[in-house]
Every structure is written in structure tokens, then in C-alpha cells.
């Protein structure tokens, strides 16, 4: 993605963002776990992303209903980026100043649990 996105100018990025933001959420008809409880460390996600992954704010992405593997990859990348920035004081592509403090202490299992929880939520 970064190879292709790196060639886009600001106008093209705006057009693509407008297109994707105009698409309607279509929740897949997969069976969800009825009694799934929010993992304790997922509660730190709620202020920005909402308890079901549907954010009330336009600057934060909705994560409810996203594919589990996608969420996991993003969280792993953000955690590694935060660790690298702190340990090596070098800029990382996935570093996000708001997300970094929430990422540092997550274990692989906690990332998996958080990803599972939000992937099972409805995007509407």
C-alpha cells in the first residue's frame, strides 16, 4: 500500500478518501459470539473508537466489523512502531502519537483478543 499511496498527490488522496468515506457499511452475515465480553484492555479504545468500534468522532476510524486479521496487523505494527520510537528514537511509519501509549504494554494475546472483539461488532 505504501508504494502506491506514496505516489499520490494531495488532490488524489482527497478524492480517494471522499470515495471510501461515502461507502455504506455492510455488515457481513457471519455468526457473532452472543456473549462476548469486551477484553479489559480494549476499554482503552472506547474513548476514540466507541465501545462497539463505531466512533462518534470524524477524526478516528470506525473499527467495528473490520476483519480480525486486519485489526491485528495494525495493532502489531503500531505496537512495534511505538517500541522502536521509544527504544531507538527513530521515526517509524506506523507511529501514532495518540495510539502509542496504549500499545506499549499489550501482549500478543491481548492484541488478538481486542481484534477478535472489535471484528465481531456491527459496523452500524
RAHU-V812553 format. One record per helix or strand. SS is the DSSP state (H for helix, E for strand). FROM is the first residue (numbers start at 1). LEN is the number of residues. If there is no record, write none. Layout:
BEGIN
ss | from | len
SS | FROM | LEN
SS | FROM | LEN
END
This chain:
BEGIN
ss | from | len
H | 2 | 4
H | 10 | 13
H | 40 | 10
H | 68 | 21
H | 97 | 7
H | 108 | 12
END
